[in-house]
Amino acid sequence: MFLIAVAVAGCGKTSAPVSPLDAAARRTCMDTIESRAVNSKSVDYTNEDPAVAKDAKGQLDVSIAFSAKNEMGMASRMVAKCIVSPDGKTLVDIAVKETR
């Protein structure tokens, strides 16, 4: 019985813990996406844990895939690439493009 419990427990998704800095950068990017969306309630993130990378200046690069409804109510899939300040709290730049 114990072996079955251990085997089942090992089947779950394991991921590295998210640092507070990464979480702040993600939230900054997500807040910006939602504030600029035509219908903020329609924003649906494809991946709740987007990767965060640090660039040479110490700024954080965050890429987030999401879908949102446009002015006509049709959902579009997009990717936002955010550059966030080294403290994770200030958006430096954002580029959003539609994907297929």
C-alpha positions as CSV (number, residue, x, y, z in Angstrom):
1,M,0.0,0.0,0.0
2,F,2.8,2.4,0.9
3,L,4.5,1.9,-2.5
4,I,1.4,2.7,-4.4
5,A,1.0,6.0,-2.4
6,V,4.6,6.9,-3.1
7,A,4.2,6.1,-6.8
8,V,1.1,8.1,-7.1
9,A,2.6,11.1,-5.2
10,G,5.5,11.1,-7.6
11,C,3.2,11.5,-10.7
12,G,2.2,15.0,-9.8
13,K,3.6,18.1,-11.5
14,T,6.8,19.2,-9.8
15,S,8.2,22.7,-10.5
16,A,10.8,24.9,-9.0
17,P,9.5,27.4,-6.4
18,V,8.8,30.8,-7.9
19,S,11.0,33.6,-6.4
20,P,9.2,36.7,-5.1
21,L,11.1,38.7,-7.7
22,D,9.8,36.5,-10.6
23,A,6.3,36.6,-9.1
24,A,6.4,40.4,-9.0
25,A,7.6,40.7,-12.6
26,R,4.9,38.3,-13.8
27,R,2.2,40.2,-11.9
28,T,3.4,43.5,-13.3
29,C,3.2,42.1,-16.8
30,M,-0.2,40.5,-16.2
31,D,-1.6,43.7,-14.7
32,T,-0.5,45.7,-17.7
33,I,-2.0,43.2,-20.1
34,E,-5.3,43.3,-18.2
35,S,-5.3,47.1,-18.0
36,R,-4.8,47.5,-21.8
37,A,-7.3,44.8,-22.8
38,V,-10.6,45.9,-24.4
39,N,-12.4,43.5,-22.2
40,S,-10.1,42.7,-19.2
41,K,-12.4,40.0,-17.9
42,S,-11.9,38.0,-21.1
43,V,-8.1,37.7,-20.6
44,D,-7.2,34.0,-20.2
45,Y,-3.6,33.0,-19.6
46,T,-2.3,30.0,-21.4
47,N,0.5,29.4,-18.9
48,E,0.1,30.5,-15.4
49,D,3.9,30.2,-14.8
50,P,5.6,32.0,-17.6
51,A,9.4,32.0,-17.6
52,V,11.3,35.0,-16.3
53,A,14.9,35.7,-17.5
54,K,17.3,38.4,-16.4
55,D,19.0,40.5,-19.1
56,A,22.4,42.1,-19.1
57,K,21.0,45.3,-17.4
58,G,19.4,43.3,-14.6
59,Q,15.9,43.9,-16.1
60,L,13.5,41.0,-16.1
61,D,12.1,39.6,-19.4
62,V,8.7,38.0,-19.2
63,S,6.8,36.3,-22.0
64,I,3.2,35.5,-21.4
65,A,0.8,33.8,-23.8
66,F,-2.9,34.7,-23.4
67,S,-6.1,35.1,-25.3
68,A,-8.5,38.1,-25.0
69,K,-11.6,39.3,-26.8
70,N,-11.3,42.2,-29.2
71,E,-13.9,45.0,-29.9
72,M,-16.1,42.6,-31.8
73,G,-16.1,39.9,-29.1
74,M,-13.9,37.5,-30.9
75,A,-11.0,35.9,-29.0
76,S,-7.5,36.4,-30.2
77,R,-4.4,34.5,-29.1
78,M,-1.5,36.7,-28.3
79,V,2.0,36.8,-26.7
80,A,3.2,39.7,-24.6
81,K,6.9,40.2,-24.0
82,C,7.4,42.5,-21.1
83,I,10.6,44.1,-19.8
84,V,10.3,44.8,-16.1
85,S,12.6,46.8,-13.8
86,P,15.1,44.9,-11.7
87,D,12.9,45.1,-8.7
88,G,10.0,43.5,-10.6
89,K,7.6,46.4,-9.9
90,T,7.8,48.8,-12.9
91,L,7.1,48.0,-16.6
92,V,9.9,49.3,-18.8
93,D,8.5,48.1,-22.1
94,I,5.8,45.7,-23.5
95,A,5.3,44.3,-27.0
96,V,2.2,42.3,-27.8
97,K,1.7,40.3,-31.0
98,E,-1.0,38.1,-32.3
99,T,-0.2,34.4,-32.7
100,R,-1.9,31.6,-34.6
